[in-house]
Structure formats: structure tokens, C-alpha cells
Amino acid sequence: MLKNDRWIIEQAEAGMIVPFERSLIRQIDGRRVISYGLSSYGYDLSLSELDFRVFRHLPGTIVDPKRFNPKNLETADLHIDEDGSKYFVIPANAYGLGVSRERVAMPSNVTAICLGKSTLARCGIIANITPIESSWEGYITLEFSNASSADCAIYANEGVVQTPFPGRRTLPKSPTPIALANTKTSRRP
């Protein structure tokens, strides 16, 4: 069962999503934006302008997930469009790591899933499917691949992923052992 907008509003008022928009925002001061905010059965998260990094290959090295070299991630420049929109550039056939503008505090009976927005997919930007575990709190690390052969803009403070909230009808009688062990730290790149 997917949670609806009434449930999302109720949970947001208790601190589940901060900052929270009670509707889909499609324009700001007459400027078109990639939508973010509340929809009927989910919430579209936006990308923070504070931290975005792009993967750079270091010649002579192998990317090893068990021994990841932070030098492979280079802080991306924040650009400003003629209409005032802020964006980062993901080079062709590369990937970037960003963080949600919203801080999330998940209830104990719901695990959400971040899915890529079709607006970005049409440009070749693919968002990695990212779970937000029950009882987890923090900013969401978001991963984006540019599958196109051209550099692509990804806009800060605008929508980048859709987040449906599947969940049970009632709260569990007690938190699961894994939920109790979850850390409450920020997932910043």
C-alpha cells in the first residue's frame, strides 16, 4: 500500500521531511523549475546546492568500492543560468553524487524508495534507486549517471527524485532489531 498525501502531510508536520512543500512546486517567481514537493502518493525531493561531486578517473588506478579513493570525487562548480537557476554539470558518460536539500526522518513502519524523475531521464540522467530505511534520519545521498554522450545540467534546489512511501497500515508493536540499530547520521558524499 502506498501512503497518500494526507499521510505524508501528517508525517511531515511531525518532522519527516524538512523543509516541506505542501504541493508540487513548478514555478518560482515566474521561472519554470523541475517540480518538487508533495504529490498525491509521494514526495519529490530536490538537490542541495551545497555539495555535488563528480567522479574523475585517476590514471593508473582502479576504482575499488572497498578502498574508495576520495580523490576520485571532485567538487563540481555551481553555475547560474541566465534566469537565476543554479546547476551543476555532469560530464558525458560520468556520474555525480549529490545530497538532498531535504532532511528526512523516517517513521519506524515505512521504508521509502527514491526513483529518478522522467524529466531527467529524457536528458540521459539516471538516478540510482536509493532506499530510505525505516527509522533512518538524515540527508539522502543521491547518485546520478549521465548516460548520454553530452554534458548535462542537473539543477540545484529543484526536483531530482520521486519518493513513494510504501508501508503497513499500523505501527509495529515494537521496533525491529535492525531499526533499533540504525545509525542516525547524515549520508553526505
N, C-alpha and C positions, 0 to 999 in steps of 0.2 A: 504494500500500500504506500503510495506517495503522499507525503504531507502537503496540505494545501496552504494557500496564502494566509488564511486565518491562523493556522497553527504557527506558521513562520513568523507572523506579526507578534503573536503571543510570546514565542520564544525569544524573538529579538528584543522585545520590551524587557525581558529578563536578562538580556546581555549576550545572547547567542551570536549576534553579528553587530559589530561596531566599527565604523559608522553604518547606519542602516537607512536605506531609501525605501519608502512605503509604496513605490510604484517604479515601473521601468522608466529610467531617465534616457531620453533620446535626443534632447537638445539642452544646451546650456547657453544662456544669453544669445539665442538665435543661431548658435553654432551646432551643427549636427555632430553627435557623438555616437560611438558604438555603445549600444544600450547596456545598462547595468541597473541593478536594483531588483525589486520584487516582481515576480510573475505569478501566474495562478498556481503553479506547482513547483516552484523553485526560486532560486535567487541567483542572479548573475553577478559574480564578483569582478572587481576591477583591479587593474595593475597599479601598484605603487610606483611613484616616480623616484622613490628614494634609493632603490637598489635594483639594478639589472646588469647581468653579466653574460658575456658571450664566450663560447668555447673557442679557444685558439690552440691549434696543434703546435707542439714544441718539437721541432725536427729532432729525430733520433730517440724519441720517447714513445712509449706505448701507454695508452690510457688504460689504467688498471682500477676498477671500481673498489678494490680492497686497499689500494695505496694511491688514492687520487691525489694528484699534484695540484694544489690550489693555484699554481702559476698558469694552469691551463684556462682558468676563468679570468677574463679581462673585464674590468668595469666598462660598461658601454656609456657613450656620451648621450646626454639628454638633449634632443633637438626641439626647436619650437617652430611650428608651421606658421604660415602667414596669417592664419585665423586664430592663432594663440594656442592651438593644440600642441601638447607635448608628446614626443615619441622617441623610441629607441629604434635602432636599425639592427635587424638580424641578417647577417650576410647570407648570400646564396648557399644552400646546402650546409647550413650550420645550425647550431642550436643555442638557445639562451635560457638563462634562469632568472626568474623574477620572483616577486613576492606580492601577495595580495595586499591591497590597500586596507581591506577589512580585517579586523581581528575576530577570530571565531572561537566560541566556547561551546562545544557540542554537548547536548544532553546525553545522559547515560543509555538511552534506548534507541539512538539513531546514529547511523554511520552514513555520511553523505559522500557523493562522488562528484568530482569536478570533471566536466566534459567540455571539449573545445566548442567554441561558437562557430556556426557556419560562415559568418561574415569573415572570420579569419581564415577558415579552411579554403574558401574560394580564392584566397591570395596565396595559398600554399603553406600557411602557418598551421601546424598541427600541434595541439595541446596534448601532453601526456595525460592519460586518465589518472587522476590523483584522488585517493580516498582520504576522507577526514574521519578518523576513528571516533567512536563514541567516547565521551568524557575527555576528549583531547581539547587543548586550548592553545591558541597562538595565531601567528600569521602563516598563511599557506605558501609553501614554496611551489612555484609553478614552472613547469618545463615546457618549452616551445621549440619545435623543429621547423626550420624553413626548408620545405621540400622542393621549393621552386629553384630555378636557375638564376633568379634575380634577387637582389637585396630587397627586404620587405620591412616596412614600418610596423611597429606594434605600439599602440597608443597607451600612454600612462593616464591614470585616472579615468579610464574608460573600460567597458566590459571586455573580458578575455575568456572567461569560462562560465558555463551554466552549472548550477549545483542543485540537483534534485535531492530530496530528503526522504529516502525510503525508511520505514520504521514500523515497529509494533504498535498496536493500539494502546497498550498500557505500559507503564513503567515497570521494570523488573522489581521484585521484592527486595533484592539487594544487588549491588554492582557485581559484575563478573570479576573473577580474579585478575584477568588481563586489564580490564578497565581500571581496577584499583591500582595496578602497577604502571599505568600510562604516565609518562612524564608530562609536565605542563610547561614545556619550553617552546620558544618560538622556532619555527622552521625557516629561518632566513638563510639564503645561499651563502 
